[in-house]
Amino acid sequence: MPTLYPLVMGRRAMIATQHYLSTAAGARIFACGGNAIDAAIAATFVEGVVNPHMHTIGGEAPMLIYSASARRVVAINGNMMAPARATIAHFRALGIELIPGAGLLAAGVPAAFDALVTALRDFGTRSLAEVLEPALQLAEEGFPMHIGLSGDPDLPDEAIAGAGASLRSNAKRFLTKWPSSGRVYLPDGKVPQPGSVLKNPALANFFKRVIDAESAAKNRGREAGLDAARERFYRGDIAREIVAWSDANGGLLAASDLERFTTRIESPASGDYRGVTVFKCGPWSQGPVFLQQLKLLEGFDLAAMGHNSADYIHTVIEAAKLSFADREAYYGDPEFVGVPLAGLLSQGYAVIRRELIDSAHASMDQRPGDPIAMRALRDAPTADARPWGAGTIHVTAADRDGNMIAVTASGGWIPSSPVIDALGFPLGTRMQTFYLDERHPNALAPGKRPRTTLSPSLAMVKGEPYLAFGTPGGDQQDQWTLQFFLNVVDFGMDLQTAIEAPKFSTPHFPSTFYPHNNRTGVLRIEDRVPATVRDALASRGHIIEVRPPWSEGHVLGVQINTKTGVLAGGADPRGQAAPLMPAQVIGW
């Protein structure tokens, strides 16, 4: 079947991102001798310049890395941290029952910069100055506005998830309430048109300052230079500017919060499926829900059901409902809560949970299990999710040495928090995902990292690197990427065909984001899935919500064939069709 975008193949380097300029930045780093980690970090910095409605450096950047030299997979916990003053009692005293989705009250310690520099130091080869050069150049000299950022005047905000993040949708707020954002993104008091050049001088100056810090320490070696840049961000003048901005705008950050922040390098969660070992970040992310779905689905002959048949879609959706119910019941920062991950990912638990899937009827309940007592169901209240409406980017890369990286960066969205005048980026609002209920595993606590939807993926076959992939999409991330993965593994599709195949998702379970609502029984499905299939699903009780033909997912992936040495890469045309983000892949 022909695809809209080509499957890109090469032998030396491969990178896929959500914007052609960030893909080009990664390619530049490859061309200068950098490895996959160097290239992906350069691209992620550029994403924060050209797709600020989806991510800026004020947000978060979880990632998975396969280091060819160390022959191991690591997870970079690039998640933000709650300030010491962020307590449930504090919000209750303010009369707040849900942490708001916008503004400085939801801001924690920005994590992306530390995560990217940590990955560069431990697994890259280039200097910060080298990987920042493309982002600095675009911020200082400007980049051509694209319609995903400016906004399509003919597209209602509710038509496509993420469309409400555009400048057009937020212009009134920037002009009347957040003038610092307006000065950058509405330079003449108007929404820049596609093709006009947008600059961010304050962000360019920020890049120069951390590069200067690195340069001043470079005589002590590469690592010392990178550490000096981090020191300036979290303990120097940049940290003081962040705290001053937070104080001036009602936030909770203090200098001590930034001073004690560190990025954790962790062992990832993992699981096997039909000969493929899949790695995910730990239960501070929703990543293990991908593994739980695989455990349930390995008991079915999905290929025999037929791709995107009613039986197949029903089975995948019902597995998602069970897995996400467990996410809501158990996942949280393991530094603060005991997450029974071994039980959740065990074969025995999957067997008893799989029996709950009724092949003829769609479940309308929230049904977490009990992986400790090994019961299929536990007593739990039923929940009363809005679609993904904030933003995220994904960057993934591989090189001929076998290094692979998947970065799912998000937060610091320009629609959610005002730009810091002196720095050119806003702070993140990820604290909105916390609950103000002490009984919840994702309850707010000082120093805690909120359970995040950000969920990069990496897979190996017989100990060799195989796939790195991911997508924006909030709660839908581990539904869309699951379908991509099954398309490759169960249905034998190449990366690009697997990406472009029609997709679906459910918001049946409580949303991660404010206001944590759910939409019981709803099945969102692209209209490219035949009406006969949709009708068959409706007859099983699914509440069908037909979506536009290219709206479910923004998956990117790279693949290594270790036998032939061929690298492959795929990018999702949905970002351009939306329009939201003009994804691209480059390889040679």
C-alpha positions as CSV (number, residue, x, y, z in Angstrom):
1,M,0.0,0.0,0.0
2,P,1.5,3.4,-1.0
3,T,2.0,5.9,1.9
4,L,1.7,9.7,1.9
5,Y,5.2,10.1,3.3
6,P,8.1,7.8,2.2
7,L,9.8,5.3,4.4
8,V,13.3,6.8,4.7
9,M,16.3,4.4,4.8
10,G,20.0,4.8,5.2
11,R,23.1,3.3,6.7
12,R,24.7,6.0,8.9
13,A,22.1,8.2,10.6
14,M,18.4,8.6,11.1
15,I,16.3,11.2,12.9
16,A,12.6,11.9,13.0
17,T,11.0,15.0,14.7
18,Q,7.9,17.1,14.7
19,H,9.3,19.9,12.6
20,Y,11.5,19.9,9.6
21,L,13.9,22.5,11.1
22,S,14.5,20.4,14.2
23,T,15.1,17.4,11.9
24,A,17.6,19.4,9.9
25,A,19.3,20.5,13.2
26,G,19.8,16.8,14.2
27,A,21.1,16.1,10.7
28,R,23.7,18.9,11.1
29,I,24.9,17.4,14.3
30,F,25.2,14.0,12.7
31,A,27.1,15.5,9.8
32,C,29.6,17.1,12.3
33,G,30.4,13.7,13.8
34,G,27.8,13.6,16.6
35,N,26.0,10.4,17.6
36,A,22.2,9.8,17.9
37,I,22.0,11.3,21.4
38,D,23.8,14.5,20.3
39,A,21.5,14.8,17.3
40,A,18.3,14.2,19.3
41,I,19.2,16.7,21.9
42,A,20.0,19.4,19.3
43,A,16.6,18.7,17.7
44,T,14.8,18.9,21.0
45,F,16.2,22.3,21.8
46,V,15.1,23.5,18.3
47,E,11.6,22.0,18.9
48,G,11.3,24.4,21.9
49,V,11.9,27.3,19.5
50,V,9.8,26.3,16.5
51,N,6.9,24.4,18.3
52,P,6.5,26.4,21.5
53,H,2.8,25.7,21.6
54,M,3.8,22.0,22.1
55,H,7.0,22.4,24.3
56,T,9.6,24.8,25.5
57,I,12.7,24.4,27.7
58,G,10.5,25.4,30.7
59,G,8.9,22.0,30.6
60,E,9.9,18.3,30.8
61,A,11.9,15.8,28.7
62,P,11.6,12.1,29.7
63,M,13.7,9.9,27.5
64,L,14.9,6.3,26.8
65,I,18.4,5.7,25.5
66,Y,20.2,2.6,24.3
67,S,23.9,3.2,24.6
68,A,25.8,1.0,22.2
69,S,29.1,1.3,24.1
70,A,27.5,0.4,27.4
71,R,25.1,-2.1,25.8
72,R,22.2,-1.1,28.0
73,V,19.0,0.9,28.0
74,V,18.5,3.7,30.5
75,A,15.6,5.9,31.4
76,I,16.2,9.6,31.9
77,N,13.6,10.9,34.5
78,G,13.2,14.3,32.9
79,N,10.1,15.0,35.0
80,M,9.5,18.2,36.9
81,M,9.3,18.4,40.7
82,A,6.8,20.0,43.0
83,P,8.1,23.0,45.1
84,A,8.4,22.7,48.9
85,R,5.5,25.1,49.3
86,A,3.2,23.0,47.1
87,T,1.1,21.2,49.6
88,I,-2.5,20.0,49.6
89,A,-3.1,22.2,52.7
90,H,-1.9,25.3,50.8
91,F,-4.3,24.7,47.9
92,R,-7.2,24.0,50.2
93,A,-6.5,27.2,52.1
94,L,-6.9,29.0,48.8
95,G,-10.2,27.3,48.2
96,I,-8.8,25.3,45.3
97,E,-10.1,21.7,44.8
98,L,-8.2,21.0,41.5
99,I,-4.8,22.5,40.6
100,P,-5.5,24.8,37.7
101,G,-4.3,23.9,34.2
102,A,-2.8,27.4,33.5
103,G,-0.7,29.9,35.4
104,L,2.1,29.9,37.9
105,L,0.3,28.0,40.7
106,A,0.8,24.9,38.6
107,A,4.5,25.5,38.0
108,G,7.2,23.2,39.4
109,V,10.9,23.1,38.8
110,P,11.6,23.1,35.1
111,A,13.2,19.7,34.2
112,A,13.9,19.7,30.5
113,F,17.2,21.6,30.5
114,D,18.8,19.4,33.2
115,A,17.5,16.2,31.5
116,L,18.9,17.2,28.1
117,V,22.3,18.2,29.5
118,T,22.5,15.1,31.7
119,A,21.9,12.9,28.6
120,L,24.4,14.9,26.6
121,R,27.0,14.6,29.3
122,D,26.6,10.9,29.9
123,F,25.7,9.5,26.5
124,G,26.6,12.2,23.9
125,T,29.9,13.4,22.5
126,R,29.4,17.1,21.6
127,S,29.5,20.3,23.7
128,L,26.4,22.2,24.7
129,A,27.5,25.0,22.4
130,E,27.6,22.7,19.5
131,V,24.1,21.2,20.1
132,L,22.6,24.5,20.9
133,E,23.9,26.3,17.8
134,P,20.9,25.5,15.6
135,A,18.4,26.6,18.3
136,L,20.4,29.8,19.1
137,Q,20.5,30.7,15.4
138,L,16.7,30.2,14.9
139,A,15.9,32.2,18.1
140,E,18.3,35.0,17.2
141,E,17.8,35.3,13.4
142,G,14.2,34.0,13.4
143,F,12.4,31.2,11.8
144,P,9.5,31.1,9.3
145,M,6.1,30.9,11.0
146,H,4.2,27.7,10.2
147,I,0.5,27.3,10.3
148,G,0.4,24.9,13.2
149,L,1.8,27.6,15.4
150,S,0.0,30.5,13.9
151,G,-3.3,28.7,13.7
152,D,-5.6,27.8,10.9
153,P,-8.5,30.4,10.7
154,D,-10.7,27.9,9.0
155,L,-10.2,25.2,11.8
156,P,-12.3,25.4,15.0
157,D,-10.2,24.7,18.1
158,E,-12.3,21.7,19.0
159,A,-11.8,20.1,15.5
160,I,-8.3,18.7,16.2
161,A,-6.7,17.9,19.5
162,G,-4.0,20.5,20.1
163,A,-5.5,23.2,17.8
164,G,-6.4,25.3,20.7
165,A,-2.7,25.9,21.5
166,S,-2.2,28.1,18.4
167,L,-1.3,31.8,18.6
168,R,-4.6,32.6,16.9
169,S,-6.5,30.8,19.7
170,N,-4.5,32.6,22.4
171,A,-4.0,36.1,21.0
172,K,-6.6,37.8,23.2
173,R,-5.0,36.4,26.3
174,F,-1.5,37.4,25.2
175,L,-2.6,40.9,24.4
176,T,-4.7,41.5,27.5
177,K,-3.3,39.3,30.3
178,W,0.1,38.0,29.3
179,P,1.9,41.0,27.6
180,S,5.3,39.2,27.9
181,S,4.0,36.5,25.7
182,G,2.5,39.0,23.3
183,R,5.8,40.8,22.9
184,V,7.4,37.6,21.6
185,Y,4.6,35.9,19.7
186,L,2.5,38.8,18.6
187,P,5.3,41.3,17.6
188,D,3.0,43.8,16.0
189,G,0.0,43.1,18.1
190,K,-1.2,40.6,15.5
191,V,-0.9,36.9,14.9
192,P,2.1,36.4,12.5
193,Q,1.1,34.9,9.2
194,P,2.7,31.7,7.9
195,G,6.0,32.5,6.2
196,S,6.6,35.6,8.3
197,V,9.8,35.5,10.4
198,L,9.5,35.2,14.2
199,K,12.4,36.0,16.5
200,N,12.9,35.4,20.3
201,P,15.8,37.6,21.4
202,A,15.4,36.8,25.1
203,L,15.5,33.0,24.4
204,A,18.6,33.5,22.2
205,N,20.3,35.4,25.1
206,F,19.4,32.6,27.5
207,F,21.1,30.1,25.2
208,K,24.2,32.4,25.1
209,R,24.3,32.6,28.8
210,V,24.4,28.8,29.4
211,I,26.9,28.5,26.6
212,D,29.1,31.2,28.3
213,A,28.9,29.2,31.5
214,E,30.1,26.1,29.7
215,S,32.9,28.0,28.0
216,A,34.2,29.5,31.2
217,A,34.7,26.0,32.6
218,K,35.9,24.2,29.5
219,N,39.5,24.1,30.6
220,R,38.4,21.6,33.2
221,G,37.0,19.3,30.5
222,R,33.7,18.6,28.7
223,E,31.8,17.3,31.7
224,A,32.8,20.2,33.8
225,G,31.6,22.6,31.1
226,L,28.2,20.9,31.0
227,D,27.9,20.9,34.7
228,A,28.7,24.6,34.8
229,A,25.8,25.3,32.4
230,R,23.4,23.3,34.7
231,E,24.8,25.2,37.7
232,R,24.0,28.5,36.2
233,F,20.4,27.4,35.3
234,Y,19.5,25.9,38.7
235,R,21.7,27.7,41.2
236,G,22.9,30.9,39.5
237,D,21.4,34.1,38.0
238,I,19.0,32.2,35.7
239,A,17.5,30.4,38.8
240,R,17.1,33.7,40.5
241,E,15.2,35.1,37.5
242,I,12.9,32.1,37.5
243,V,12.1,32.4,41.1
244,A,11.6,36.2,40.9
245,W,9.1,35.6,38.0
246,S,7.3,33.0,40.0
247,D,7.0,35.2,43.0
248,A,5.8,38.1,40.9
249,N,3.1,36.0,39.4
250,G,1.7,34.1,42.4
251,G,3.9,30.9,41.9
252,L,5.3,28.7,44.6
253,L,8.9,28.2,43.5
254,A,11.8,29.0,45.8
255,A,15.6,29.1,45.1
256,S,16.0,26.0,47.3
257,D,13.6,24.0,45.0
258,L,15.9,24.6,42.0
259,E,19.1,24.1,44.1
260,R,18.1,20.5,45.1
261,F,16.7,19.4,41.8
262,T,18.6,16.6,40.0
263,T,17.8,14.4,37.0
264,R,17.6,10.7,37.8
265,I,19.1,8.1,35.5
266,E,17.1,4.9,36.1
267,S,16.6,1.3,35.0
268,P,13.5,1.3,32.8
269,A,10.5,-1.0,33.1
270,S,10.4,-3.7,30.5
271,G,8.3,-6.6,29.1
272,D,8.5,-9.2,26.4
273,Y,6.0,-9.5,23.5
274,R,6.3,-12.1,20.7
275,G,10.1,-12.0,20.9
276,V,10.5,-8.3,21.3
277,T,11.6,-6.7,24.6
278,V,9.9,-3.3,25.1
279,F,11.4,-0.7,27.5
280,K,9.4,2.1,29.1
281,C,10.0,4.7,31.8
282,G,8.9,3.8,35.3
283,P,5.5,4.4,36.9
284,W,6.2,8.1,37.5
285,S,5.1,8.0,33.8
286,Q,2.2,6.2,32.3
287,G,4.8,4.1,30.4
288,P,4.1,0.7,32.1
289,V,0.5,0.9,30.9
290,F,1.9,0.0,27.4
291,L,3.5,-3.1,28.9
292,Q,0.3,-4.0,30.7
293,Q,-1.7,-3.8,27.5
294,L,0.9,-6.1,25.7
295,K,0.6,-8.6,28.6
296,L,-3.2,-8.8,28.1
297,L,-3.0,-8.8,24.3
298,E,-0.4,-11.6,24.0
299,G,-3.2,-14.0,24.9
300,F,-5.1,-13.2,21.7
301,D,-4.3,-14.0,18.1
302,L,-4.6,-10.5,16.9
303,A,-3.3,-11.3,13.4
304,A,-6.0,-13.8,12.9
305,M,-8.6,-11.2,13.9
306,G,-7.5,-9.0,11.0
307,H,-6.1,-5.5,11.1
308,N,-8.6,-2.9,12.3
309,S,-11.4,-5.4,12.3
310,A,-14.2,-5.0,14.8
311,D,-12.8,-7.9,16.8
312,Y,-9.3,-6.4,16.8
313,I,-10.3,-2.9,17.7
314,H,-12.7,-4.1,20.4
315,T,-10.1,-6.3,22.0
316,V,-7.4,-3.6,22.0
317,I,-9.8,-1.0,23.5
318,E,-11.0,-3.3,26.2
319,A,-7.4,-4.1,27.1
320,A,-6.7,-0.4,27.3
321,K,-9.6,0.2,29.7
322,L,-8.3,-2.4,32.1
323,S,-4.7,-1.2,31.9
324,F,-5.5,2.5,32.3
325,A,-7.8,1.7,35.3
326,D,-4.7,0.2,37.0
327,R,-2.7,3.3,36.0
328,E,-5.2,5.5,37.8
329,A,-5.3,3.2,40.9
330,Y,-1.5,2.6,41.3
331,Y,0.9,4.7,39.3
332,G,2.8,7.6,41.0
333,D,6.3,8.7,41.9
334,P,7.9,5.6,43.4
335,E,10.0,7.8,45.6
336,F,6.7,8.6,47.5
337,V,4.3,5.7,46.9
338,G,4.7,1.9,46.7
339,V,3.8,0.9,43.1
340,P,3.3,-2.9,42.8
341,L,4.9,-2.9,39.4
342,A,6.1,-6.5,39.5
343,G,2.6,-7.7,40.1
344,L,1.1,-5.3,37.5
345,L,3.4,-6.7,34.8
346,S,3.3,-10.3,35.9
347,Q,2.0,-13.2,33.7
348,G,-0.4,-14.4,36.4
349,Y,-2.0,-11.0,36.8
350,A,-2.5,-10.7,33.0
351,V,-4.2,-14.1,32.9
352,I,-6.8,-13.2,35.5
353,R,-7.4,-9.7,34.1
354,R,-7.7,-11.0,30.5
355,E,-10.8,-13.0,31.6
356,L,-12.6,-9.7,32.2
357,I,-12.6,-8.9,28.4
358,D,-16.0,-9.7,27.0
359,S,-15.7,-10.3,23.3
360,A,-19.3,-9.2,22.7
361,H,-19.8,-6.3,25.0
362,A,-17.9,-3.0,25.7
363,S,-17.3,-2.4,29.4
364,M,-18.8,0.8,30.9
365,D,-17.0,0.5,34.2
366,Q,-13.6,1.6,35.7
367,R,-12.2,-1.8,36.8
368,P,-8.8,-1.7,38.5
369,G,-7.5,-5.0,39.7
370,D,-5.5,-6.1,42.7
371,P,-1.9,-7.1,41.7
372,I,-0.9,-7.7,45.3
373,A,-3.7,-10.2,46.2
374,M,-3.8,-11.3,42.6
375,R,-7.5,-10.6,42.2
376,A,-9.0,-9.6,38.9
377,L,-11.0,-6.7,40.5
378,R,-10.6,-4.6,43.5
379,D,-13.3,-2.5,45.2
380,A,-13.1,1.0,43.7
381,P,-15.4,3.9,43.2
382,T,-16.5,4.5,39.6
383,A,-15.2,7.7,38.0
384,D,-17.7,10.3,36.9
385,A,-11.5,12.5,29.9
386,R,-11.2,15.4,27.9
387,P,-9.1,14.9,24.7
388,W,-5.5,15.9,24.5
389,G,-5.5,19.7,24.4
390,A,-2.1,20.9,25.6
391,G,1.0,19.9,23.6
392,T,4.0,17.6,23.4
393,I,6.7,16.8,20.9
394,H,8.7,13.7,20.1
395,V,12.2,13.3,18.8
396,T,13.8,9.9,18.0
397,A,17.1,9.0,16.4
398,A,19.5,6.1,15.7
399,D,23.0,5.8,14.3
400,R,25.2,3.2,12.6
401,D,26.9,2.3,15.9
402,G,23.6,1.1,17.3
403,N,22.8,4.1,19.6
404,M,19.1,4.8,19.9
405,I,17.1,7.5,21.7
406,A,13.5,8.4,22.2
407,V,12.7,11.8,23.7
408,T,9.1,12.8,24.5
409,A,9.3,16.4,25.6
410,S,6.4,18.6,26.7
411,G,5.3,21.3,29.1
412,G,6.3,25.0,29.3
413,W,3.5,25.5,26.8
414,I,3.0,29.1,25.7
415,P,-0.8,28.8,26.0
416,S,-0.5,27.7,29.7
417,S,1.9,30.2,31.3
418,P,3.3,33.6,30.4
419,V,6.7,33.9,28.9
420,I,9.5,35.0,31.3
421,D,10.6,38.4,30.0
422,A,14.3,37.8,30.7
423,L,14.5,34.3,29.4
424,G,12.0,34.0,26.5
425,F,10.2,30.8,27.7
426,P,7.4,30.1,30.1
427,L,7.3,27.7,33.1
428,G,5.5,24.4,32.9
429,T,2.1,23.6,34.4
430,R,2.6,19.9,35.0
431,M,1.5,20.2,38.6
432,Q,-2.1,20.3,37.3
433,T,-1.8,16.5,36.9
434,F,-1.5,16.0,40.7
435,Y,-4.6,15.2,42.8
436,L,-5.5,17.1,46.0
437,D,-6.5,13.9,47.7
438,E,-4.0,12.3,50.0
439,R,-5.4,8.8,49.2
440,H,-4.5,9.0,45.5
441,P,-1.1,7.6,44.4
442,N,-0.6,10.7,42.4
443,A,-1.4,13.0,45.3
444,L,0.5,16.3,45.5
445,A,3.4,16.4,47.9
446,P,6.5,18.7,48.2
447,G,9.4,17.3,46.2
448,K,7.2,14.8,44.4
449,R,7.2,14.3,40.6
450,P,3.7,14.1,39.1
451,R,2.7,11.1,37.1
452,T,3.2,12.2,33.6
453,T,1.7,11.1,30.3
454,L,5.1,11.5,28.6
455,S,6.0,8.0,27.4
456,P,8.9,7.4,25.0
457,S,9.4,3.8,23.8
458,L,12.4,1.6,22.9
459,A,12.5,-2.0,21.8
460,M,15.2,-4.7,21.5
461,V,15.3,-8.1,19.8
462,K,17.7,-10.7,21.2
463,G,19.7,-8.0,23.0
464,E,20.1,-5.9,19.9
465,P,18.5,-2.4,19.3
466,Y,15.4,-2.6,17.2
467,L,12.9,0.3,17.5
468,A,12.6,3.7,19.1
469,F,9.3,5.5,18.9
470,G,6.8,7.9,20.5
471,T,4.1,10.4,20.0
472,P,2.5,13.5,21.5
473,G,-1.0,13.0,22.7
474,G,-1.4,13.0,26.5
475,D,-3.4,9.9,27.6
476,Q,-3.6,8.7,24.0
477,Q,0.2,8.3,23.7
478,D,0.3,4.7,24.9
479,Q,-2.8,3.9,22.8
480,W,-1.5,5.3,19.5
481,T,2.0,3.9,19.9
482,L,0.6,0.6,20.9
483,Q,-1.2,0.3,17.6
484,F,1.9,1.4,15.7
485,F,3.9,-1.3,17.5
486,L,1.3,-4.0,16.9
487,N,1.2,-3.0,13.2
488,V,4.9,-3.7,13.0
489,V,5.1,-6.8,15.1
490,D,1.8,-8.6,14.5
491,F,0.9,-7.4,11.0
492,G,4.4,-7.0,9.5
493,M,4.1,-3.4,8.3
494,D,7.1,-1.2,7.7
495,L,7.4,1.8,9.9
496,Q,5.7,4.3,7.6
497,T,2.8,2.1,6.8
498,A,2.4,1.3,10.5
499,I,2.4,5.1,11.3
500,E,-0.1,6.0,8.6
501,A,-2.6,3.2,9.3
502,P,-6.0,4.4,10.7
503,K,-6.0,4.7,14.5
504,F,-8.4,4.9,17.4
505,S,-8.4,5.7,21.1
506,T,-10.6,5.9,24.2
507,P,-11.1,8.6,26.8
508,H,-13.0,6.1,29.0
509,F,-10.7,6.5,32.1
510,P,-10.0,9.7,34.2
511,S,-7.9,12.2,32.3
512,T,-4.4,13.0,33.5
513,F,-5.0,16.7,33.0
514,Y,-7.3,19.2,34.7
515,P,-10.2,18.6,35.4
516,H,-9.5,14.8,35.4
517,N,-12.9,14.0,33.8
518,N,-13.6,10.9,31.7
519,R,-16.0,9.9,28.9
520,T,-17.4,6.5,29.7
521,G,-17.5,4.1,26.8
522,V,-16.4,6.5,24.1
523,L,-14.4,5.1,21.2
524,R,-12.8,7.8,19.0
525,I,-12.0,6.3,15.6
526,E,-10.8,7.8,12.3
527,D,-13.3,7.8,9.5
528,R,-10.9,5.9,7.3
529,V,-12.0,2.8,9.3
530,P,-15.0,1.4,7.3
531,A,-18.5,2.2,8.5
532,T,-19.3,-1.5,8.7
533,V,-16.6,-1.9,11.3
534,R,-17.8,1.2,13.2
535,D,-21.3,-0.1,13.2
536,A,-20.2,-3.5,14.5
537,L,-18.4,-1.8,17.3
538,A,-21.4,0.3,18.1
539,S,-23.5,-2.9,18.3
540,R,-21.2,-4.1,21.1
541,G,-21.9,-1.0,23.1
542,H,-19.1,1.3,22.2
543,I,-20.1,5.0,21.9
544,I,-18.6,5.8,18.5
545,E,-17.1,9.2,17.9
546,V,-16.0,9.5,14.3
547,R,-12.9,11.6,14.0
548,P,-11.3,13.3,10.9
549,P,-9.3,10.9,8.7
550,W,-5.8,12.1,9.9
551,S,-6.4,13.0,13.5
552,E,-5.5,10.1,15.8
553,G,-1.8,10.2,16.6
554,H,1.5,11.9,15.7
555,V,3.8,8.8,15.9
556,L,7.5,9.0,14.9
557,G,9.8,6.0,14.8
558,V,13.3,4.8,13.8
559,Q,14.4,1.2,13.3
560,I,17.7,-0.7,13.1
561,N,18.2,-3.9,11.2
562,T,21.4,-5.2,12.8
563,K,21.8,-7.9,10.2
564,T,22.0,-5.5,7.2
565,G,23.0,-2.3,8.9
566,V,20.0,-0.5,7.4
567,L,18.4,2.2,9.4
568,A,14.8,3.2,8.7
569,G,12.7,6.1,9.8
570,G,9.0,7.2,9.6
571,A,7.1,10.4,10.4
572,D,3.4,11.0,10.8
573,P,1.6,13.1,8.2
574,R,-1.1,13.8,10.7
575,G,0.8,16.8,12.1
576,Q,0.8,18.5,8.7
577,A,-2.8,17.4,7.9
578,A,-4.1,18.8,11.2
579,P,-2.3,21.3,10.8
580,L,-0.3,21.2,14.1
581,M,3.3,20.2,13.6
582,P,5.1,19.6,10.2
583,A,6.9,16.3,11.1
584,Q,9.9,15.2,9.1
585,V,12.5,12.4,9.0
586,I,16.0,12.6,7.5
587,G,18.4,9.7,7.1
588,W,21.3,8.6,4.9
